[in-house]
């Protein structure tokens, strides 16, 4: 059966107390809506319809490359009204899955189970039992256990409020039935809204089966309404990712203090220390060690690499057995060949560091090609920017760069050259020669240290 998904994303989220639309609030570094759209992709839906409203253009701009049909709900008149806006776009012979953009932790397996129930019933609901169901719509069942209706908390009587089984807001239905039920919705409730949940009573009145899939995981149906919910969801997501890593053989110093905000692929015997953050796509080879407080985005590290504490890196590729840090910043476009070493308080951007080369201390390397087995001394700076354009520095194999050297690009240093400490290199230096470019040391006779004037 073909599948259309309707994602309800029009809510304002006033309890967030934020100028950012609710569906754009970040969870693990991505908007809430992004997590739900990822589930849609995993279900291979034929069409995804996002019903949006509050912050409409801002929401669309964030997801402008998403393959979805945007359906504007100009007035927010309830969940039933929201789905009613999307139903004209859905063919009669489709199955319809209704998701909520503020329920981002739902599992794909659960949704597949829900959709599977449509083989025997035209309507299927996802429910869960909660210790404290206050605020949620209650699942009302007949004596034989069949679902009779969903009653919203504000409309429920005292007996109904004792029910612990609640409606998650997620359901699946046959399009032909859903279209008819939506057309019969009435706003005769305290909120004067069109509740999607009222279709349950309609199905029962028609003597149609209503299937209920009970989730055994309260966390996956958590609705995000305020920053407390958002923090709880973040902790749940973090725990899930940590458990997945540990099952794959990764050692975590503290599973509660690792953040995966993208995808993380790990080889064998990987160790990750506390407060490491991974964004984008990160690939770690065998026996890689990640030190505390490291931040990696779109990074690939070869086998046996070690990242020491407080290293920041983005869009980097490293070969085998490289050592990085501590306190290094590696900006986009850095490539490290095998056994390269980047030390403390070093910044590198858009450069390649050759096999076995060392950039150990207090150094900036930008727009450079560094050969193999080069030693870059402490305090070296590649002066790559003339105020308008960037220029390249080329350093040959086996070069020794003394401390405090300024390499004014464009400049090329021949293989095996030695640059004397404190030199300002403005011209190419020949291979296998010592090049020194600094003023002669002078002692000024008769010079006296200035004295501070005394104010009377």
C-alpha positions as CSV (number, residue, x, y, z in Angstrom):
1,X,0.0,0.0,0.0
2,X,1.3,3.5,-0.9
3,X,2.0,5.7,2.1
4,X,1.5,9.4,2.7
5,X,2.7,11.0,5.9
6,X,1.3,14.1,7.5
7,X,3.6,15.9,9.9
8,X,1.9,18.4,12.2
9,X,4.3,21.3,12.6
10,X,2.1,24.4,12.9
11,X,2.2,24.9,16.7
12,X,3.5,28.1,18.2
13,X,5.1,26.6,21.3
14,X,4.4,29.5,23.6
15,X,5.7,27.6,26.6
16,X,9.2,27.6,25.0
17,X,9.3,31.3,25.7
18,X,11.5,31.7,22.6
19,X,11.5,33.7,19.4
20,X,12.5,30.5,17.6
21,X,9.5,28.5,16.2
22,X,8.8,25.4,18.3
23,X,9.7,22.9,15.5
24,X,13.1,24.6,15.0
25,X,14.1,24.2,18.6
26,X,17.4,22.2,18.6
27,X,17.6,18.6,19.8
28,X,21.1,17.1,19.4
29,X,22.1,19.9,17.2
30,X,19.2,19.6,14.8
31,X,15.7,21.0,14.7
32,X,12.9,18.9,16.2
33,X,11.3,18.7,12.8
34,X,14.5,17.3,11.2
35,X,14.3,14.2,13.5
36,X,10.7,13.5,12.4
37,X,11.5,14.0,8.8
38,X,14.3,11.5,9.2
39,X,11.8,8.9,10.3
40,X,9.7,9.7,7.2
41,X,12.8,8.9,5.0
42,X,13.3,5.6,6.8
43,X,9.7,4.6,6.2
44,X,10.2,5.3,2.4
45,X,7.0,7.3,2.2
46,X,5.6,8.1,-1.2
47,X,4.8,11.7,0.0
48,X,5.4,13.8,3.1
49,X,3.1,16.7,3.8
50,X,4.3,19.1,6.5
51,X,1.5,21.3,7.9
52,X,3.1,24.5,9.1
53,X,1.9,27.8,10.5
54,X,3.8,29.7,13.2
55,X,7.0,31.1,11.9
56,X,6.0,29.8,8.5
57,X,8.7,31.3,6.2
58,X,11.4,30.7,8.7
59,X,10.6,27.1,9.0
60,X,10.5,26.7,5.2
61,X,13.9,28.4,4.8
62,X,15.6,26.0,7.2
63,X,14.2,23.0,5.3
64,X,14.2,24.5,1.8
65,X,16.0,21.5,0.3
66,X,13.6,18.9,1.9
67,X,11.5,16.9,-0.5
68,X,8.2,17.6,1.3
69,X,4.9,19.2,0.4
70,X,4.4,22.3,2.5
71,X,0.8,22.8,3.6
72,X,0.0,26.2,5.3
73,X,-2.5,26.2,8.2
74,X,-3.2,29.9,8.4
75,X,-5.5,29.5,11.5
76,X,-4.5,27.0,14.2
77,X,-7.9,25.5,14.9
78,X,-6.8,22.1,16.2
79,X,-5.2,18.9,15.1
80,X,-8.2,17.8,13.0
81,X,-8.2,21.1,11.2
82,X,-4.5,20.7,10.5
83,X,-4.9,17.2,8.9
84,X,-7.9,18.5,7.0
85,X,-5.5,21.0,5.2
86,X,-3.4,18.1,4.0
87,X,-6.0,15.6,3.0
88,X,-6.8,17.1,-0.4
89,X,-3.2,16.2,-1.4
90,X,-3.5,12.5,-0.5
91,X,-4.8,9.9,-2.9
92,X,-7.8,7.8,-1.8
93,X,-5.9,4.5,-1.9
94,X,-3.1,5.6,0.4
95,X,-2.4,4.7,4.0
96,X,-1.9,7.9,6.0
97,X,0.5,8.2,9.0
98,X,0.0,11.3,11.2
99,X,3.2,12.4,13.1
100,X,3.9,15.3,15.3
101,X,6.9,17.5,14.8
102,X,7.3,17.8,18.6
103,X,7.6,14.1,19.2
104,X,11.1,13.6,17.8
105,X,12.2,10.4,19.6
106,X,9.7,8.0,18.0
107,X,11.3,4.9,16.7
108,X,10.9,3.7,13.1
109,X,10.1,0.1,14.3
110,X,7.2,1.4,16.3
111,X,5.8,3.3,13.3
112,X,6.1,0.2,11.1
113,X,4.2,-1.8,13.7
114,X,1.5,0.9,13.8
115,X,1.2,0.9,10.0
116,X,1.0,-2.9,10.0
117,X,-2.2,-2.8,12.0
118,X,-4.0,-1.2,9.0
119,X,-4.1,-4.6,7.4
120,X,-7.0,-5.5,9.7
121,X,-8.4,-2.1,10.8
122,X,-8.9,1.2,9.0
123,X,-7.6,3.1,12.0
124,X,-4.7,2.5,14.4
125,X,-3.6,4.5,17.4
126,X,-0.3,4.6,19.2
127,X,-0.8,4.7,23.0
128,X,1.3,4.4,26.1
129,X,0.7,4.1,29.8
130,X,2.0,6.9,32.0
131,X,2.4,7.1,35.7
132,X,1.3,10.7,35.5
133,X,-1.1,11.2,32.5
134,X,-2.2,14.7,33.4
135,X,-2.7,16.9,30.4
136,X,-3.0,14.0,27.9
137,X,-6.0,12.6,26.1
138,X,-7.2,9.4,27.7
139,X,-7.9,6.1,25.8
140,X,-11.4,5.0,26.8
141,X,-12.0,1.3,26.3
142,X,-15.1,-0.9,26.4
143,X,-15.5,-3.8,28.8
144,X,-14.1,-6.1,26.1
145,X,-11.0,-3.9,25.8
146,X,-11.9,-2.4,22.4
147,X,-11.1,1.3,22.0
148,X,-14.2,3.4,22.2
149,X,-12.9,7.0,22.2
150,X,-10.2,9.5,23.1
151,X,-11.2,12.1,25.6
152,X,-9.0,15.2,26.0
153,X,-7.8,15.9,29.6
154,X,-9.7,19.2,29.8
155,X,-12.9,17.5,28.6
156,X,-12.6,14.3,30.7
157,X,-14.6,13.6,33.8
158,X,-13.2,12.4,37.1
159,X,-13.4,8.7,36.3
160,X,-11.8,9.2,32.8
161,X,-8.9,11.2,34.3
162,X,-8.0,8.1,36.4
163,X,-7.1,6.3,33.1
164,X,-3.4,6.0,32.6
165,X,-3.4,4.9,29.0
166,X,-3.0,8.1,26.9
167,X,-3.1,9.1,23.3
168,X,0.4,9.9,21.9
169,X,-1.1,12.0,19.0
170,X,0.3,9.5,16.4
171,X,-2.0,7.5,14.3
172,X,-2.5,5.7,11.0
173,X,-5.6,5.4,8.9
174,X,-6.8,4.5,5.5
175,X,-7.2,7.7,3.4
176,X,-10.7,7.0,2.2
177,X,-12.0,6.7,5.8
178,X,-9.9,9.5,7.2
179,X,-11.2,11.9,4.5
180,X,-14.8,11.2,5.5
181,X,-14.2,11.5,9.2
182,X,-12.4,14.8,8.9
183,X,-15.4,16.2,7.0
184,X,-17.6,15.4,10.0
185,X,-15.5,16.9,12.7
186,X,-17.2,19.4,15.1
187,X,-15.6,22.0,17.4
188,X,-18.0,21.4,20.3
189,X,-15.4,21.4,23.1
190,X,-14.0,23.8,25.6
191,X,-11.2,24.9,23.2
192,X,-13.6,25.3,20.2
193,X,-11.1,23.3,18.2
194,X,-11.4,20.4,15.7
195,X,-9.8,17.5,17.5
196,X,-8.3,14.7,15.3
197,X,-9.0,12.3,18.2
198,X,-12.8,12.6,17.6
199,X,-12.4,10.3,14.6
200,X,-12.1,7.4,17.0
201,X,-15.6,7.7,18.2
202,X,-16.7,8.1,14.5
203,X,-15.0,4.8,13.6
204,X,-16.6,3.1,16.6
205,X,-20.1,4.4,15.7
206,X,-19.6,2.9,12.2
207,X,-18.7,-0.4,13.9
208,X,-15.2,-0.3,12.4
209,X,-12.2,-1.8,14.2
210,X,-9.8,0.6,15.9
211,X,-6.4,-1.0,16.6
212,X,-4.3,0.3,19.5
213,X,-0.5,-0.2,19.5
214,X,0.8,0.2,23.0
215,X,4.4,1.5,23.2
216,X,6.4,0.0,26.0
217,X,8.8,3.0,26.0
218,X,7.4,6.3,27.4
219,X,10.5,8.1,26.3
220,X,9.9,7.6,22.6
221,X,6.5,9.4,22.7
222,X,7.7,12.3,24.8
223,X,6.1,15.5,23.5
224,X,8.3,18.6,23.6
225,X,6.4,21.6,25.0
226,X,8.9,23.5,27.0
227,X,12.6,23.7,27.7
228,X,12.3,21.1,30.5
229,X,10.9,18.6,28.0
230,X,13.7,19.6,25.6
231,X,16.4,18.9,28.1
232,X,14.8,15.5,29.0
233,X,14.7,14.6,25.3
234,X,18.4,15.6,24.9
235,X,19.3,13.3,27.8
236,X,17.3,10.4,26.3
237,X,18.9,10.9,22.9
238,X,22.3,11.1,24.4
239,X,21.7,7.8,26.3
240,X,20.5,6.1,23.2
241,X,23.5,7.1,21.2
242,X,25.9,6.0,24.0
243,X,24.2,2.6,24.3
244,X,24.5,2.1,20.6
245,X,28.2,3.0,20.7
246,X,28.9,0.7,23.6
247,X,27.1,-2.2,21.9
248,X,29.4,-1.7,18.9
249,X,32.4,-2.0,21.2
250,X,33.3,1.6,21.9
251,X,34.6,2.4,25.4
252,X,33.1,5.5,26.9
253,X,34.7,7.0,30.0
254,X,31.2,8.2,31.0
255,X,28.2,7.4,28.9
256,X,26.3,10.4,30.2
257,X,28.9,12.8,28.9
258,X,29.2,12.2,25.2
259,X,27.2,14.0,22.6
260,X,26.6,12.6,19.1
261,X,24.8,15.3,17.0
262,X,25.2,13.6,13.7
263,X,26.6,10.2,12.7
264,X,29.6,8.5,14.4
265,X,31.2,5.5,12.9
266,X,33.9,3.7,15.0
267,X,36.4,1.0,14.4
268,X,37.5,-1.5,17.0
269,X,38.8,-0.6,20.5
270,X,37.9,3.1,20.2
271,X,38.1,5.1,23.5
272,X,36.1,8.3,24.0
273,X,36.7,10.4,27.1
274,X,34.2,12.8,28.8
275,X,32.5,15.8,27.2
276,X,33.4,14.8,23.6
277,X,31.0,16.3,21.0
278,X,30.6,14.8,17.5
279,X,28.7,16.7,14.8
280,X,28.1,16.0,11.1
281,X,29.7,12.7,9.9
282,X,32.6,11.5,12.0
283,X,34.6,8.4,11.2
284,X,37.1,7.0,13.7
285,X,39.4,4.2,12.8
286,X,40.6,1.3,15.0
287,X,42.2,2.1,18.3
288,X,41.5,5.8,18.1
289,X,41.5,7.7,21.4
290,X,39.5,10.9,21.9
291,X,40.5,13.0,24.9
292,X,38.2,15.1,27.1
293,X,36.4,18.2,25.8
294,X,37.1,17.5,22.2
295,X,34.8,18.8,19.4
296,X,34.8,17.1,16.1
297,X,32.6,18.0,13.0
298,X,32.9,16.2,9.7
299,X,36.1,14.5,10.6
300,X,37.9,11.2,9.5
301,X,40.7,9.9,11.7
302,X,42.8,6.9,10.7
303,X,43.8,4.0,12.8
304,X,45.7,4.7,16.0
305,X,45.2,8.4,16.0
306,X,45.1,10.2,19.4
307,X,43.2,13.4,20.1
308,X,44.3,15.0,23.3
309,X,42.1,17.3,25.5
310,X,40.4,20.5,24.3
311,X,40.9,20.0,20.5
312,X,38.5,21.7,18.1
313,X,38.4,20.3,14.5
314,X,36.2,20.6,11.5
315,X,36.3,19.1,8.0
316,X,39.6,17.3,8.7
317,X,41.1,14.1,7.4
318,X,43.9,12.4,9.2
319,X,45.9,9.3,8.2
320,X,47.2,6.7,10.7
321,X,48.8,7.3,14.0
322,X,48.5,11.1,14.1
323,X,48.6,13.0,17.4
324,X,46.5,16.1,17.8
325,X,46.5,18.6,20.7
326,X,46.0,19.5,23.4
327,X,44.4,22.8,22.8
328,X,44.6,22.8,19.0
329,X,42.2,24.3,16.5
330,X,42.0,22.6,13.1
331,X,39.8,24.5,10.8
332,X,38.2,23.3,7.6
333,X,40.4,21.9,4.8
334,X,43.1,20.3,6.9
335,X,44.7,17.0,5.7
336,X,47.2,15.2,7.9
337,X,49.3,12.3,6.5
338,X,50.3,9.4,8.6
339,X,52.2,10.1,11.9
340,X,51.7,13.9,11.6
341,X,51.7,15.7,14.9
342,X,49.9,18.9,15.8
343,X,50.7,20.2,19.3
344,X,49.3,22.6,21.8
345,X,48.0,26.0,20.9
346,X,48.4,25.4,17.2
347,X,45.9,26.6,14.6
348,X,45.8,25.1,11.1
349,X,43.5,25.8,8.2
350,X,43.3,24.7,4.6
351,X,46.7,23.0,4.7
352,X,48.3,19.6,4.2
353,X,50.8,18.4,6.7
354,X,53.1,15.6,5.4
355,X,53.9,12.2,6.8
356,X,55.8,12.4,10.1
357,X,55.9,16.2,10.2
358,X,55.5,18.1,13.5
359,X,53.8,21.4,14.2
360,X,54.2,21.4,17.9
361,X,53.7,24.7,19.7
362,X,52.1,28.1,19.4
363,X,51.9,28.2,15.6
364,X,49.6,29.2,12.8
365,X,49.6,27.4,9.5
366,X,47.2,28.5,6.8
367,X,47.0,27.8,3.0
368,X,50.2,25.7,3.2
369,X,51.6,22.5,1.8
370,X,54.0,21.0,4.3
371,X,56.2,18.1,3.1
372,X,57.3,15.0,5.0
373,X,59.3,15.0,8.2
374,X,59.2,18.7,8.6
375,X,59.7,20.4,12.0
376,X,57.9,23.6,12.4
377,X,59.3,25.5,15.4
378,X,57.3,27.2,18.1
379,X,55.8,30.6,17.3
380,X,55.9,30.1,13.5
381,X,53.4,32.0,11.5
382,X,52.5,31.6,7.8
383,X,51.5,35.1,6.8
384,X,49.0,34.0,4.2
385,X,46.7,37.1,4.0
386,X,47.7,40.4,2.4
387,X,44.5,42.1,3.4
388,X,42.7,41.2,0.1
389,X,43.9,37.7,-1.1
390,X,45.2,34.5,0.5
391,X,48.6,33.1,-0.7
392,X,50.2,29.7,-0.4
393,X,53.3,28.6,1.5
394,X,55.1,25.5,0.3
395,X,57.6,23.8,2.6
396,X,59.6,20.9,1.2
397,X,60.5,17.5,2.8
398,X,62.9,17.5,5.7
399,X,62.8,21.3,6.4
400,X,63.6,22.6,9.9
401,X,61.8,25.8,10.7
402,X,63.3,27.6,13.7
403,X,61.2,29.2,16.4
404,X,59.5,32.6,15.8
405,X,59.8,32.4,12.0
406,X,57.4,34.5,9.8
407,X,56.8,33.0,6.4
408,X,55.4,35.8,4.2
409,X,53.4,34.1,1.4
410,X,53.6,33.4,-1.4
411,X,56.9,31.7,-0.5
412,X,58.6,28.3,-1.1
413,X,61.1,26.6,1.2
414,X,63.3,24.0,-0.5
415,X,63.7,20.4,0.8
416,X,66.2,20.0,3.6
417,X,66.4,23.8,4.2
418,X,66.9,25.2,7.7
419,X,65.4,28.6,8.7
420,X,67.1,30.4,11.5
421,X,65.0,31.3,14.5
422,X,63.4,34.8,14.4
423,X,63.7,35.1,10.6
424,X,61.2,36.9,8.4
425,X,61.2,34.9,5.2
426,X,59.9,37.0,2.3
427,X,61.7,35.1,-0.6
428,X,62.0,31.5,-1.5
429,X,64.7,29.7,0.5
430,X,67.0,27.2,-1.2
431,X,67.1,23.5,-0.5
432,X,69.7,22.2,2.0
433,X,70.9,25.6,3.0
434,X,70.6,27.7,6.2
435,X,68.6,30.9,5.6
436,X,68.6,33.6,8.2
437,X,66.6,36.9,7.7
438,X,66.7,39.1,10.7
439,X,68.2,42.4,11.8
440,X,71.7,42.4,13.3
441,X,71.6,42.6,17.1
442,X,72.7,46.0,18.4
443,X,73.5,47.3,21.9
444,X,72.7,51.0,22.3
445,X,75.4,52.7,24.5
446,X,74.2,55.3,27.0
447,X,70.6,54.1,26.9
448,X,68.6,54.5,30.2
449,X,65.3,52.9,31.1
450,X,62.5,55.5,31.3
451,X,61.3,56.4,34.8
452,X,57.8,57.1,35.7
453,X,57.1,60.7,36.6
454,X,56.0,61.5,40.1
455,X,52.8,63.5,40.3
456,X,53.0,66.2,43.0
